[in-house]
Amino acid sequence: MVDEIKRGCVYWASFDEDVTGSEMRGGRPVVVLSGDNRNIQSDTIVIAFMSSAGEGGATRVRVYVQGQTQFVCTDQIRTIDKSRFVKYVWTLSRNEMERVSGGLAVAMCLPLARSEAPRSEAAATDSSEVLKLRAELEAAQGMYKYVLNELINMRIGADMAKATLKAEEVEEVKEEPPKAEEKPYEETTEKIEINTCTEADLRNIGCSALVAHSIVSNRPYESVDKLRWVPYLTSVGFKVLKDKVCCIPVVKEKVASKTPVETPSEEPHEIKKTSEEPTKINVNTASAAELMAFLGIGKNTASGIAGYRKKNGKYKRLEDILKAKYVTSRMLVKHRDRMTV
């Protein structure tokens, strides 16, 4: 049973008993016609049945309930007990109730109000189209409010947005080493050596997963200042990080040891000369083809370095090649030890 019943509201009512002849039976949607004061004081309510079929002429008034077309049967009016009301369904707009009142006047052969009196066949047709459009607009507005309430009930807001961002961070962390190797963040005054530390060590001093992975991928480093060119590490992040890390330069003998030496041990001077042969290319004199062959970079990057030098003059320092087109900080970090100015 519904606690509060108001005029113009649509309810689902039960008519399984005391139905004879062609009267509507079973559960049916009905619209309340009686006034609110009477609805409070009386145990019976005046209603009109609703149907999805529109046959019946002017006595069937088109309305929209939850986005669906329904017709108020103003020629089927009944007084029922409040106990027949099962649940609330919808509320008709003021304009729809005015048209329902007009349909009641037609069904009861009552004089129409001046605004409801038909003028001509063409005017009546135009008026019906306008009323139809208004009814569709009101139905759309009602559906909008209904959907908005549903979204509010689902509590879609800032908390869900934060949960989504957190889930994306978890997906990025999947590429890291097993979580068993990670340590919780701990404040420490001991500096971390950037050429030997792990990604977990970097994360413990405040680096994000992406920055920690980038630092480890671009090793070795000659000094802490080389971190300025690490991708994804901002200038603000570098200022914070430089006080927490240190750098032990990689001994150059490691590079020489990678090259097999077949010269006899009796000629140490020749071996030293071989290890000290020029292994760098001058970006101020090399052509695009030479840069491509020596560094193994793409055609666009090499052409960008040579083209910028031709247009603006020689590079004063190695970092100036970042001004050239197609040159990235990652490329500079990767090939820095093989270039000079």
DRENROKOL-811968 format. One record per residue (C-alpha): x, y, z; residue in one letter; chain. Coordinates in nm, 4 decimals. Each point is the difference from the previous one (the first is absolute). Example, Ala and Ser with C-alpha at 12.3 -4.5 7.8 and 13.67 -1.06 7.14 Angstrom:
BEGIN
<<1.2300, -0.4500, 0.7800>, 'A', 'A'>
<<0.1370, 0.3440, -0.0660>, 'S', 'A'>
This chain:
BEGIN
<<0.0000, 0.0000, 0.0000>, 'M', 'A'>
<<0.1237, 0.3499, -0.0889>, 'V', 'A'>
<<0.0273, 0.2428, 0.2941>, 'D', 'A'>
<<-0.0489, 0.3310, -0.1868>, 'E', 'A'>
<<-0.2233, 0.0400, -0.3079>, 'I', 'A'>
<<0.0066, 0.3218, -0.2058>, 'K', 'A'>
<<-0.1918, 0.1340, -0.2991>, 'R', 'A'>
<<0.1745, -0.0478, -0.3322>, 'G', 'A'>
<<0.2118, -0.2923, 0.1210>, 'C', 'A'>
<<-0.0020, -0.3382, -0.1729>, 'V', 'A'>
<<-0.0295, -0.3094, 0.2221>, 'Y', 'A'>
<<-0.0263, -0.3718, -0.0537>, 'W', 'A'>
<<-0.3345, -0.1238, 0.1347>, 'A', 'A'>
<<-0.1465, -0.3474, 0.0469>, 'S', 'A'>
<<-0.3442, -0.0884, -0.1465>, 'F', 'A'>
<<-0.0075, -0.3764, 0.0348>, 'D', 'A'>
<<-0.3333, 0.0051, 0.1857>, 'E', 'A'>
<<-0.3475, 0.1486, -0.0542>, 'D', 'A'>
<<0.0420, 0.0414, -0.3786>, 'V', 'A'>
<<-0.2875, -0.0722, -0.2379>, 'T', 'A'>
<<-0.0739, 0.0288, -0.3720>, 'G', 'A'>
<<0.2490, 0.2012, -0.2088>, 'S', 'A'>
<<0.1543, 0.1751, 0.3031>, 'E', 'A'>
<<0.3796, -0.0051, 0.0163>, 'M', 'A'>
<<0.1324, -0.2713, 0.2240>, 'R', 'A'>
<<0.3337, -0.1122, 0.1456>, 'G', 'A'>
<<0.2852, 0.2343, 0.0946>, 'G', 'A'>
<<-0.0326, 0.3302, -0.1900>, 'R', 'A'>
<<0.1677, 0.3418, -0.0015>, 'P', 'A'>
<<-0.2365, 0.2768, 0.1080>, 'V', 'A'>
<<0.0267, 0.3792, 0.0312>, 'V', 'A'>
<<-0.1505, 0.1815, 0.2993>, 'V', 'A'>
<<-0.2648, 0.2625, -0.0891>, 'L', 'A'>
<<-0.1290, 0.1013, 0.3435>, 'S', 'A'>
<<0.1555, 0.2939, 0.1835>, 'G', 'A'>
<<0.2702, -0.0343, 0.2642>, 'D', 'A'>
<<-0.2229, 0.1230, 0.2855>, 'N', 'A'>
<<-0.2657, -0.2609, -0.0795>, 'R', 'A'>
<<0.2678, -0.2682, -0.0377>, 'N', 'A'>
<<0.1166, 0.0684, 0.3558>, 'I', 'A'>
<<-0.3441, 0.0095, 0.1610>, 'Q', 'A'>
<<-0.1728, -0.2808, -0.1919>, 'S', 'A'>
<<0.0699, -0.3714, -0.0177>, 'D', 'A'>
<<-0.1034, -0.0107, -0.3682>, 'T', 'A'>
<<0.1769, 0.1558, -0.2957>, 'I', 'A'>
<<-0.1357, 0.1054, -0.3414>, 'V', 'A'>
<<0.2187, -0.1443, -0.2756>, 'I', 'A'>
<<0.0108, -0.0467, -0.3776>, 'A', 'A'>
<<0.1370, -0.3142, -0.1558>, 'F', 'A'>
<<0.3027, 0.0087, -0.2318>, 'M', 'A'>
<<0.0619, -0.2060, -0.3118>, 'S', 'A'>
<<0.2682, -0.0454, -0.2639>, 'S', 'A'>
<<-0.2640, 0.0045, -0.2767>, 'A', 'A'>
<<-0.1086, 0.3405, -0.1344>, 'G', 'A'>
<<-0.3347, -0.0898, -0.1595>, 'E', 'A'>
<<-0.2829, 0.2103, 0.1363>, 'G', 'A'>
<<0.0426, 0.3464, -0.1477>, 'G', 'A'>
<<0.0048, 0.3099, 0.2186>, 'A', 'A'>
<<-0.0694, -0.1987, 0.3174>, 'T', 'A'>
<<0.3400, -0.1735, -0.0239>, 'R', 'A'>
<<0.2682, 0.2532, 0.1054>, 'V', 'A'>
<<0.3592, -0.0755, -0.0980>, 'R', 'A'>
<<0.2585, 0.0245, 0.2821>, 'V', 'A'>
<<0.3536, -0.1278, 0.0553>, 'Y', 'A'>
<<0.0876, -0.2242, 0.2934>, 'V', 'A'>
<<0.3660, -0.0954, 0.0525>, 'Q', 'A'>
<<0.0733, 0.0764, -0.3652>, 'G', 'A'>
<<-0.2879, -0.2121, -0.1356>, 'Q', 'A'>
<<-0.3230, 0.1158, -0.1623>, 'T', 'A'>
<<-0.3178, -0.0623, 0.2022>, 'Q', 'A'>
<<-0.3605, 0.1202, -0.0323>, 'F', 'A'>
<<-0.2222, 0.1225, 0.2837>, 'V', 'A'>
<<-0.3495, -0.1433, -0.0512>, 'C', 'A'>
<<-0.2142, 0.2979, 0.1109>, 'T', 'A'>
<<-0.3110, -0.1987, -0.0964>, 'D', 'A'>
<<0.0853, -0.2678, 0.2592>, 'Q', 'A'>
<<-0.0176, 0.1676, 0.3401>, 'I', 'A'>
<<-0.0400, -0.1845, 0.3264>, 'R', 'A'>
<<0.0128, 0.0570, 0.3751>, 'T', 'A'>
<<0.2157, -0.2568, 0.1753>, 'I', 'A'>
<<0.1215, -0.0658, 0.3529>, 'D', 'A'>
<<0.3507, 0.1022, 0.1031>, 'K', 'A'>
<<0.0847, -0.3632, 0.0727>, 'S', 'A'>
<<-0.0006, -0.0744, -0.3747>, 'R', 'A'>
<<0.3082, 0.2209, -0.0581>, 'F', 'A'>
<<0.3106, -0.2187, -0.0229>, 'V', 'A'>
<<0.2904, 0.2351, -0.0855>, 'K', 'A'>
<<0.0896, 0.3435, -0.1419>, 'Y', 'A'>
<<0.1068, 0.0106, -0.3673>, 'V', 'A'>
<<0.0209, 0.3558, -0.1424>, 'W', 'A'>
<<-0.1268, 0.3600, 0.0262>, 'T', 'A'>
<<-0.1702, 0.1661, -0.2978>, 'L', 'A'>
<<0.0965, 0.3566, -0.0913>, 'S', 'A'>
<<-0.2288, 0.2982, 0.0472>, 'R', 'A'>
<<-0.0591, 0.0220, -0.3750>, 'N', 'A'>
<<-0.0964, -0.3667, -0.0193>, 'E', 'A'>
<<-0.2494, 0.0402, 0.2859>, 'M', 'A'>
<<-0.1577, 0.2995, -0.1790>, 'E', 'A'>
<<-0.0535, -0.2206, -0.3051>, 'R', 'A'>
<<-0.1411, -0.2738, 0.2231>, 'V', 'A'>
<<-0.2503, 0.2578, 0.1356>, 'S', 'A'>
<<-0.0944, 0.0820, -0.3599>, 'G', 'A'>
<<-0.0542, -0.3684, -0.0733>, 'G', 'A'>
<<-0.2228, -0.0301, 0.3074>, 'L', 'A'>
<<-0.2094, 0.2947, -0.1245>, 'A', 'A'>
<<-0.0450, -0.1751, -0.3362>, 'V', 'A'>
<<-0.0892, -0.3334, 0.1649>, 'A', 'A'>
<<-0.2538, 0.1627, 0.2339>, 'M', 'A'>
<<-0.1397, 0.2395, -0.2652>, 'C', 'A'>
<<0.1023, 0.2983, 0.2142>, 'L', 'A'>
<<0.0674, 0.3454, -0.1514>, 'P', 'A'>
<<0.3657, 0.0411, -0.0908>, 'L', 'A'>
<<0.2071, 0.2870, 0.1321>, 'A', 'A'>
<<0.0752, 0.2737, -0.2526>, 'R', 'A'>
<<0.3619, -0.1105, -0.0370>, 'S', 'A'>
<<-0.1151, -0.3592, -0.0672>, 'E', 'A'>
<<-0.2773, 0.0822, -0.2517>, 'A', 'A'>
<<0.0811, -0.1212, -0.3557>, 'P', 'A'>
<<0.0480, 0.2837, -0.2509>, 'R', 'A'>
<<0.0305, -0.1669, -0.3375>, 'S', 'A'>
<<0.1124, -0.3291, -0.1455>, 'E', 'A'>
<<0.3412, 0.1374, -0.1029>, 'A', 'A'>
<<0.0493, 0.1830, 0.3309>, 'A', 'A'>
<<-0.0985, -0.3126, 0.1913>, 'A', 'A'>
<<0.2550, -0.2035, -0.1952>, 'T', 'A'>
<<0.2763, 0.2546, 0.0696>, 'D', 'A'>
<<-0.0956, 0.0112, 0.3646>, 'S', 'A'>
<<0.0146, -0.3773, 0.0292>, 'S', 'A'>
<<0.3473, -0.0022, -0.1546>, 'E', 'A'>
<<0.1174, 0.2667, 0.2446>, 'V', 'A'>
<<-0.1456, -0.1926, 0.2908>, 'L', 'A'>
<<0.1686, -0.3153, -0.1255>, 'K', 'A'>
<<0.3377, 0.1739, -0.0202>, 'L', 'A'>
<<-0.0462, 0.1473, 0.3451>, 'R', 'A'>
<<-0.0913, -0.3388, 0.1387>, 'A', 'A'>
<<0.3105, -0.1549, -0.1595>, 'E', 'A'>
<<0.2170, 0.2778, 0.1427>, 'L', 'A'>
<<-0.1438, -0.0470, 0.3461>, 'E', 'A'>
<<0.0498, -0.3749, -0.0292>, 'A', 'A'>
<<0.3638, 0.0539, -0.0997>, 'A', 'A'>
<<0.0488, 0.2342, 0.2958>, 'Q', 'A'>
<<-0.1559, -0.2559, 0.2295>, 'G', 'A'>
<<0.2237, -0.2730, -0.1384>, 'M', 'A'>
<<0.3051, 0.2259, 0.0493>, 'Y', 'A'>
<<-0.0889, 0.0519, 0.3649>, 'K', 'A'>
<<-0.0582, -0.3726, 0.0391>, 'Y', 'A'>
<<0.3409, -0.0901, -0.1464>, 'V', 'A'>
<<0.1688, 0.2730, 0.2063>, 'L', 'A'>
<<-0.1500, -0.1397, 0.3188>, 'N', 'A'>
<<0.1180, -0.3472, -0.0951>, 'E', 'A'>
<<0.3547, 0.1273, -0.0489>, 'L', 'A'>
<<-0.0097, 0.1786, 0.3333>, 'I', 'A'>
<<-0.1220, -0.3187, 0.1666>, 'N', 'A'>
<<0.2929, -0.1865, -0.1521>, 'M', 'A'>
<<0.2288, 0.2559, 0.1678>, 'R', 'A'>
<<0.2067, 0.0695, -0.3080>, 'I', 'A'>
<<0.2315, 0.2825, 0.1051>, 'G', 'A'>
<<0.3431, 0.0888, 0.1180>, 'A', 'A'>
<<0.0502, -0.3239, 0.1944>, 'D', 'A'>
<<-0.0589, -0.2154, -0.3082>, 'M', 'A'>
<<0.2309, 0.2219, -0.2084>, 'A', 'A'>
<<0.2740, -0.0417, 0.2592>, 'K', 'A'>
<<-0.0542, -0.3763, 0.0007>, 'A', 'A'>
<<0.0384, -0.0052, -0.3801>, 'T', 'A'>
<<0.3286, 0.1930, 0.0148>, 'L', 'A'>
<<0.1255, -0.2318, 0.2698>, 'K', 'A'>
<<-0.0860, -0.3036, -0.2153>, 'A', 'A'>
<<0.1988, 0.1492, -0.2901>, 'E', 'A'>
<<0.3035, 0.0419, 0.2255>, 'E', 'A'>
<<-0.0301, -0.3647, 0.1039>, 'V', 'A'>
<<0.0100, -0.1038, -0.3671>, 'E', 'A'>
<<0.3239, 0.1967, -0.0513>, 'E', 'A'>
<<0.1600, -0.1623, 0.3030>, 'V', 'A'>
<<-0.0614, -0.3460, -0.1535>, 'K', 'A'>
<<0.3087, 0.0501, -0.2207>, 'E', 'A'>
<<0.2262, 0.0353, 0.3056>, 'E', 'A'>
<<0.1882, -0.2814, 0.1774>, 'P', 'A'>
<<-0.1970, -0.2297, 0.2338>, 'P', 'A'>
<<-0.1530, 0.1790, 0.2963>, 'K', 'A'>
<<0.1933, -0.2246, 0.2355>, 'A', 'A'>
<<0.3150, 0.1952, -0.0834>, 'E', 'A'>
<<-0.1631, 0.3372, 0.0731>, 'E', 'A'>
<<0.0413, 0.1664, 0.3349>, 'K', 'A'>
<<-0.2358, 0.2421, 0.1667>, 'P', 'A'>
<<0.0972, 0.3652, -0.0142>, 'Y', 'A'>
<<0.2456, 0.0816, 0.2763>, 'E', 'A'>
<<0.1593, 0.3341, 0.0778>, 'E', 'A'>
<<0.3782, -0.0317, -0.0120>, 'T', 'A'>
<<0.2953, 0.2356, 0.0013>, 'T', 'A'>
<<0.2190, -0.2443, -0.1950>, 'E', 'A'>
<<0.0340, 0.0911, -0.3673>, 'K', 'A'>
<<-0.0704, -0.2519, -0.2752>, 'I', 'A'>
<<0.2555, -0.0708, -0.2718>, 'E', 'A'>
<<-0.1810, 0.0457, -0.3313>, 'I', 'A'>
<<0.2191, -0.2398, -0.2028>, 'N', 'A'>
<<-0.0641, -0.3005, 0.2265>, 'T', 'A'>
<<-0.3365, 0.0611, 0.1702>, 'C', 'A'>
<<-0.3212, -0.1833, -0.0883>, 'T', 'A'>
<<-0.3340, 0.1462, -0.1009>, 'E', 'A'>
<<-0.1342, -0.0889, 0.3454>, 'A', 'A'>
<<0.2794, 0.2071, 0.1616>, 'D', 'A'>
<<-0.0940, 0.3008, -0.2137>, 'L', 'A'>
<<-0.3658, -0.0354, 0.0852>, 'R', 'A'>
<<0.0890, -0.0082, 0.3691>, 'N', 'A'>
<<0.1419, 0.3531, -0.0285>, 'I', 'A'>
<<-0.3116, 0.1350, -0.1686>, 'G', 'A'>
<<0.0372, -0.0743, -0.3744>, 'C', 'A'>
<<-0.3009, -0.1166, -0.1955>, 'S', 'A'>
<<0.0056, -0.3416, -0.1678>, 'A', 'A'>
<<0.0423, 0.1586, -0.3447>, 'L', 'A'>
<<0.2911, 0.2273, 0.1039>, 'V', 'A'>
<<0.1753, -0.2820, 0.1888>, 'A', 'A'>
<<-0.0213, -0.2264, -0.3050>, 'H', 'A'>
<<0.1310, 0.2794, -0.2257>, 'S', 'A'>
<<0.2993, 0.0699, 0.2274>, 'I', 'A'>
<<0.1012, -0.3669, 0.0082>, 'V', 'A'>
<<-0.0487, -0.0417, -0.3778>, 'S', 'A'>
<<0.2322, 0.2914, -0.0912>, 'N', 'A'>
<<0.2996, -0.1001, 0.2124>, 'R', 'A'>
<<0.2979, 0.0418, 0.0338>, 'P', 'A'>
<<0.0418, 0.3603, 0.1198>, 'Y', 'A'>
<<0.3189, 0.2020, 0.0389>, 'E', 'A'>
<<-0.1483, 0.2356, 0.2594>, 'S', 'A'>
<<-0.3266, 0.0832, 0.1743>, 'V', 'A'>
<<-0.0497, 0.2934, -0.2415>, 'D', 'A'>
<<-0.0526, -0.2520, -0.2821>, 'K', 'A'>
<<-0.3392, -0.0743, 0.1540>, 'L', 'A'>
<<-0.1212, 0.3303, -0.1470>, 'R', 'A'>
<<-0.0366, -0.1744, -0.3372>, 'W', 'A'>
<<-0.1880, -0.3050, 0.1240>, 'V', 'A'>
<<-0.3447, -0.0224, -0.1648>, 'P', 'A'>
<<-0.3035, 0.0669, 0.2245>, 'Y', 'A'>
<<0.2143, 0.1647, 0.2752>, 'L', 'A'>
<<-0.1062, 0.3647, 0.0320>, 'T', 'A'>
<<0.2267, 0.2829, 0.1132>, 'S', 'A'>
<<-0.1813, 0.0171, 0.3332>, 'V', 'A'>
<<0.0373, -0.3740, 0.0449>, 'G', 'A'>
<<0.3736, 0.0245, -0.0776>, 'F', 'A'>
<<0.0508, 0.2679, 0.2671>, 'K', 'A'>
<<-0.1639, -0.2254, 0.2594>, 'V', 'A'>
<<0.1782, -0.3155, -0.1161>, 'L', 'A'>
<<0.3562, 0.1340, -0.0262>, 'K', 'A'>
<<0.0291, 0.0365, 0.3791>, 'D', 'A'>
<<-0.0977, -0.3627, 0.0520>, 'K', 'A'>
<<0.2319, -0.1731, -0.2502>, 'V', 'A'>
<<0.3681, -0.0173, -0.0841>, 'C', 'A'>
<<0.1969, -0.1225, -0.2987>, 'C', 'A'>
<<0.3151, -0.2099, -0.0253>, 'I', 'A'>
<<0.1171, 0.0410, -0.3642>, 'P', 'A'>
<<0.0419, -0.3187, -0.1974>, 'V', 'A'>
<<0.3691, -0.0807, -0.0592>, 'V', 'A'>
<<0.0843, 0.0328, -0.3682>, 'K', 'A'>
<<0.2082, -0.3205, 0.0105>, 'E', 'A'>
<<-0.3292, -0.1896, -0.0035>, 'K', 'A'>
<<-0.0698, 0.1328, -0.3469>, 'V', 'A'>
<<0.3502, -0.0947, -0.1179>, 'A', 'A'>
<<-0.0331, -0.3492, 0.1477>, 'S', 'A'>
<<-0.3055, -0.0696, -0.2158>, 'K', 'A'>
<<0.2196, 0.0208, -0.3141>, 'T', 'A'>
<<0.2148, -0.3141, -0.0448>, 'P', 'A'>
<<0.3716, 0.0852, -0.0128>, 'V', 'A'>
<<0.2050, -0.2242, -0.2233>, 'E', 'A'>
<<0.3211, 0.2064, 0.0159>, 'T', 'A'>
<<0.2878, -0.1750, 0.1776>, 'P', 'A'>
<<0.0672, 0.1033, 0.3592>, 'S', 'A'>
<<0.3490, 0.1148, -0.0993>, 'E', 'A'>
<<-0.1428, 0.3172, -0.1605>, 'E', 'A'>
<<-0.2057, 0.1689, 0.2756>, 'P', 'A'>
<<0.0332, 0.3407, -0.1608>, 'H', 'A'>
<<-0.1758, -0.1110, -0.3172>, 'E', 'A'>
<<-0.2848, -0.1470, 0.2063>, 'I', 'A'>
<<-0.0443, 0.3283, 0.1802>, 'K', 'A'>
<<-0.0025, 0.1833, -0.3296>, 'K', 'A'>
<<-0.2712, -0.2253, -0.1329>, 'T', 'A'>
<<-0.2217, 0.0572, 0.3046>, 'S', 'A'>
<<0.0433, 0.3749, -0.0297>, 'E', 'A'>
<<-0.0842, 0.0273, -0.3690>, 'E', 'A'>
<<-0.2733, 0.2594, -0.0723>, 'P', 'A'>
<<-0.3380, -0.1467, 0.0886>, 'T', 'A'>
<<-0.1954, 0.3256, -0.0272>, 'K', 'A'>
<<-0.1440, 0.1874, -0.2940>, 'I', 'A'>
<<0.0028, 0.3794, -0.0233>, 'N', 'A'>
<<-0.3556, 0.1242, -0.0519>, 'V', 'A'>
<<0.1375, 0.3303, -0.1360>, 'N', 'A'>
<<0.1871, -0.1633, -0.2932>, 'T', 'A'>
<<-0.1751, -0.3315, -0.0687>, 'A', 'A'>
<<-0.2542, -0.0295, -0.2814>, 'S', 'A'>
<<-0.3423, -0.1537, 0.0417>, 'A', 'A'>
<<0.1180, -0.3235, -0.1638>, 'A', 'A'>
<<0.3003, -0.0234, 0.2348>, 'E', 'A'>
<<-0.2223, 0.0556, 0.3043>, 'L', 'A'>
<<-0.2336, -0.2745, -0.1182>, 'M', 'A'>
<<0.2842, -0.2465, -0.0592>, 'A', 'A'>
<<0.1929, 0.0740, 0.3208>, 'F', 'A'>
<<-0.2842, 0.0397, 0.2488>, 'L', 'A'>
<<-0.2560, -0.2236, -0.1657>, 'G', 'A'>
<<-0.2692, 0.2689, 0.0210>, 'I', 'A'>
<<-0.2805, 0.0606, -0.2470>, 'G', 'A'>
<<0.0122, 0.2158, -0.3092>, 'K', 'A'>
<<-0.2308, 0.2676, 0.1429>, 'N', 'A'>
<<0.2035, 0.0402, 0.3207>, 'T', 'A'>
<<0.3325, 0.0208, -0.1884>, 'A', 'A'>
<<-0.1433, 0.2482, -0.2499>, 'S', 'A'>
<<-0.1395, 0.2072, 0.2872>, 'G', 'A'>
<<0.3433, 0.0275, 0.1669>, 'I', 'A'>
<<0.1784, 0.0925, -0.3231>, 'A', 'A'>
<<-0.2779, 0.2347, -0.1146>, 'G', 'A'>
<<-0.0108, 0.1986, 0.3245>, 'Y', 'A'>
<<0.3806, 0.0383, -0.0067>, 'R', 'A'>
<<-0.0105, 0.1238, -0.3596>, 'K', 'A'>
<<-0.2720, 0.2538, 0.0779>, 'K', 'A'>
<<0.1113, 0.1252, 0.3441>, 'N', 'A'>
<<0.3732, -0.0675, 0.0129>, 'G', 'A'>
<<0.2096, -0.2438, 0.1986>, 'K', 'A'>
<<-0.1154, -0.1465, 0.3299>, 'Y', 'A'>
<<0.1696, 0.1563, 0.3029>, 'K', 'A'>
<<-0.0750, -0.2935, 0.2275>, 'R', 'A'>
<<-0.1319, -0.3500, -0.0491>, 'L', 'A'>
<<-0.3360, 0.0763, 0.1650>, 'E', 'A'>
<<-0.0758, 0.2534, -0.2767>, 'D', 'A'>
<<-0.0873, -0.2824, -0.2413>, 'I', 'A'>
<<-0.3313, -0.0283, 0.1890>, 'L', 'A'>
<<-0.1005, 0.3171, -0.1883>, 'K', 'A'>
<<0.0198, -0.1934, -0.3275>, 'A', 'A'>
<<-0.3095, -0.1646, -0.1432>, 'K', 'A'>
<<-0.0695, -0.3655, 0.0867>, 'Y', 'A'>
<<0.2720, -0.0067, 0.2718>, 'V', 'A'>
<<-0.1268, -0.1234, 0.3372>, 'T', 'A'>
<<0.1564, -0.0029, 0.3449>, 'S', 'A'>
<<-0.0040, -0.3778, -0.0088>, 'R', 'A'>
<<0.2117, -0.0022, -0.3175>, 'M', 'A'>
<<0.2462, 0.2436, 0.1615>, 'L', 'A'>
<<0.0363, -0.2158, 0.3114>, 'V', 'A'>
<<0.0476, -0.3153, -0.2080>, 'K', 'A'>
<<0.2685, 0.1384, -0.2362>, 'H', 'A'>
<<0.1544, 0.2714, 0.2197>, 'R', 'A'>
<<0.3247, -0.1895, 0.0523>, 'D', 'A'>
<<0.0435, -0.0428, -0.3767>, 'R', 'A'>
<<-0.0434, 0.3690, -0.0992>, 'M', 'A'>
<<0.2029, 0.3167, 0.0427>, 'T', 'A'>
<<-0.0066, 0.3646, -0.1135>, 'V', 'A'>
